[in-house]
């Protein structure tokens, strides 16, 4: 039978003040405007691909000295590895665990590219992707689970196919990040299209309306 998909919605208003938040929070973090800031937002575990992202960091920083990386999200098994990376690159890597909910819009606003290297068989598409899109940020993500349903590769972000093993293709992932980091116009265009797609599919208003219609259809006839 036909399956109707209703996505988890996000507040578009919450992520609508990117310019104001960007300037303020980047100043607070000491990030110059011309520094390309990469953001990972998720639990610190291997399912989210953080271990593979940490593996990429030395090459990313060596390839582009204008990059800064923020690793943010709930604590998990990879906290120590992330903090070791921060110690190794104190001016380039910042680790932020268990951040306040109210700080999330500022983090997205301060970033230039959001990274989602989830491993294979990760069933959901992730709220992070939809929040990034609502914040007009391009996403570089794996093609795990429902991610390709959210991100249109080349239009709202970049999808990097996983290897047959289900692991990330690290070289292609790094290439996608670096190529986008050097192309401001493309980042802007992808971000604008991402916001439009978020407005169409992922707003709380859209989600609530769809749920309402489903519940009404399921009510017994009088």
Secondary structure, DSSP 8 states (H G I E B T S, - for coil): ---------B-TGGG--HHHHHHHHHHHHT--TTSEEEEEES-SSGGGTHHHHHHHHHHHHHH-TTEEEEEEES--TTHHHHHHHHHHTTTTEEEEES--GGGHHHHHHH-SEEEE---TT--S--HHHHHHHHTT-EEEEE--TTHHHH--BTTTEEEE---TTSS--HHHHHHHHHHHHT-HHHHHHHHHHHHHHIIIIIBHHHHHHHHHHHHHHHS---
